[in-house]
Amino acid sequence: MDDQTTMTTQQSDCGNYKGALPQCAPLAVSYVPMQGSNPPAYQSGEALTRGTLFPGLDLPFMNTVNTSNPYAGTPLGELMALQFIVKELQLYLDTHSGDADAFKALQSTLRLCEEGRKKYVQLYGPVTMSDLTACQSYTWISDPWPWDYAERTGKS
Amino acid sequence: MDLRPVAVGLRRKDREELMFTYTKTLQYPVKIANPNPALAKFIITQYGGPDGELGASLRYLSQRFAMPYPELKGLLTDIGTEELGHLEMVGAVVHQLTRSMSIEDIKKAGYDAYFVDHTAGVFPASASGTPWSASGLGVKGDVITDLTEDMAAEQKARTTYDNILRLSDDPDVTNVIRFLREREVVHFQRFGEALHAALDKLDQKNVYAMNPAFDAAAK
């Protein structure tokens, strides 16, 4: 989306739970309201637990939400939370590429993610192949794998 | 071993971005304390059913090749990749629900029909046992058609997760399902915004005058 498109559809003040629609639009097609620029966001751990970074898009079934996740507060849980923010900001920026604040937030989260991953790898082993540059031996294949019941949470 | 670098000129930082790579974490934790094959019987549908994560990932990752606009190539790649992560999560749920089952557990849960064909393996099939089929996804090669399909697909997946939440009585399972369901809502929003952006580029008096995924190239 070019910046002009973003400007024409996002300047109205609809609040966090509503988005902007064009005043006039072609007939016979679907229109979803555009989420406004610089929307409010959850903290990283809460975002992962609730499944979205954005309170405005948090629309739970029967209004029942997760209050925690099994790795909350563990090194792995913190790494997952940062990876999740990166994914959410990526999808948001794909359709809001002109939002400079969101881009800055993506850059700072990517930096935190990189630092967090390095610390995690020192404690529990590689997450990506390139992490092996910091490992003593070929620990890529070491258990547990992510689908195993016992994960590398740091809780043992 | 003496291996010379093949890709001369590639800096260290570039290596991770060369192709699809595996990250050895799930997107969201799956930690199910109590095996329960009765739940696995219907949750398998989000692994290999008509509105499941395998179909979702292939729908988006296949549609992107014909897309003419950069934001559509990006969004379909990024959501398609996330869906592969969801496929892994649903596989993990089924695996953990069916670990260390006894023959008695299998019979009691009615898991015997699945068990006789796949033991405790994770096989892409629907809740009714039909193996995964590409007929559950659409790749029409038309910008408006494919994005409209994607919006409907996200709604179908959301409804399936709603129904799983109605049936599941295990908090360890519902915790994961609530996360996956919310992702469908976010993806619906992004596909809608992407369609919006695509429509802005078309003839405002007749958005159906041509298909920009085919006709623009022929000009």
Boltz contact constraints between the chains, C-beta under 6 A:
constraints:
  - contact:
      token1: [A, 1]
      token2: [B, 71]
      max_distance: 6.0
  - contact:
      token1: [A, 1]
      token2: [B, 197]
      max_distance: 6.0
  - contact:
      token1: [A, 5]
      token2: [B, 197]
      max_distance: 6.0
  - contact:
      token1: [A, 5]
      token2: [B, 200]
      max_distance: 6.0
  - contact:
      token1: [A, 26]
      token2: [B, 204]
      max_distance: 6.0
  - contact:
      token1: [A, 26]
      token2: [B, 207]
      max_distance: 6.0
  - contact:
      token1: [A, 29]
      token2: [B, 199]
      max_distance: 6.0
  - contact:
      token1: [A, 29]
      token2: [B, 207]
      max_distance: 6.0
  - contact:
      token1: [A, 30]
      token2: [B, 148]
      max_distance: 6.0
  - contact:
      token1: [A, 32]
      token2: [B, 192]
      max_distance: 6.0
  - contact:
      token1: [A, 34]
      token2: [B, 193]
      max_distance: 6.0
  - contact:
      token1: [A, 51]
      token2: [B, 179]
      max_distance: 6.0
  - contact:
      token1: [A, 51]
      token2: [B, 182]
      max_distance: 6.0
  - contact:
      token1: [A, 51]
      token2: [B, 183]
      max_distance: 6.0
  - contact:
      token1: [A, 52]
      token2: [B, 182]
      max_distance: 6.0
  - contact:
      token1: [A, 52]
      token2: [B, 186]
      max_distance: 6.0
  - contact:
      token1: [A, 57]
      token2: [B, 185]
      max_distance: 6.0
  - contact:
      token1: [A, 57]
      token2: [B, 186]
      max_distance: 6.0
  - contact:
      token1: [A, 57]
      token2: [B, 189]
      max_distance: 6.0
  - contact:
      token1: [A, 59]
      token2: [B, 185]
      max_distance: 6.0
  - contact:
      token1: [A, 61]
      token2: [B, 162]
      max_distance: 6.0
  - contact:
      token1: [A, 61]
      token2: [B, 165]
      max_distance: 6.0
  - contact:
      token1: [A, 66]
      token2: [B, 175]
      max_distance: 6.0
  - contact:
      token1: [A, 66]
      token2: [B, 178]
      max_distance: 6.0
  - contact:
      token1: [A, 69]
      token2: [B, 29]
      max_distance: 6.0
  - contact:
      token1: [A, 70]
      token2: [B, 29]
      max_distance: 6.0
  - contact:
      token1: [A, 70]
      token2: [B, 31]
      max_distance: 6.0
  - contact:
      token1: [A, 71]
      token2: [B, 29]
      max_distance: 6.0
  - contact:
      token1: [A, 90]
      token2: [B, 78]
      max_distance: 6.0
  - contact:
      token1: [A, 91]
      token2: [B, 78]
      max_distance: 6.0
  - contact:
      token1: [A, 91]
      token2: [B, 190]
      max_distance: 6.0
  - contact:
      token1: [A, 94]
      token2: [B, 71]
      max_distance: 6.0
  - contact:
      token1: [A, 94]
      token2: [B, 74]
      max_distance: 6.0
  - contact:
      token1: [A, 94]
      token2: [B, 75]
      max_distance: 6.0
  - contact:
      token1: [A, 94]
      token2: [B, 78]
      max_distance: 6.0
  - contact:
      token1: [A, 95]
      token2: [B, 190]
      max_distance: 6.0
  - contact:
      token1: [A, 95]
      token2: [B, 193]
      max_distance: 6.0
  - contact:
      token1: [A, 95]
      token2: [B, 194]
      max_distance: 6.0
  - contact:
      token1: [A, 127]
      token2: [B, 23]
      max_distance: 6.0
  - contact:
      token1: [A, 127]
      token2: [B, 24]
      max_distance: 6.0
  - contact:
      token1: [A, 127]
      token2: [B, 25]
      max_distance: 6.0
  - contact:
      token1: [A, 128]
      token2: [B, 23]
      max_distance: 6.0
  - contact:
      token1: [A, 130]
      token2: [B, 15]
      max_distance: 6.0
  - contact:
      token1: [A, 130]
      token2: [B, 16]
      max_distance: 6.0
  - contact:
      token1: [A, 146]
      token2: [B, 25]
      max_distance: 6.0
  - contact:
      token1: [A, 146]
      token2: [B, 26]
      max_distance: 6.0
  - contact:
      token1: [A, 147]
      token2: [B, 92]
      max_distance: 6.0
  - contact:
      token1: [A, 147]
      token2: [B, 95]
      max_distance: 6.0
  - contact:
      token1: [A, 149]
      token2: [B, 96]
      max_distance: 6.0
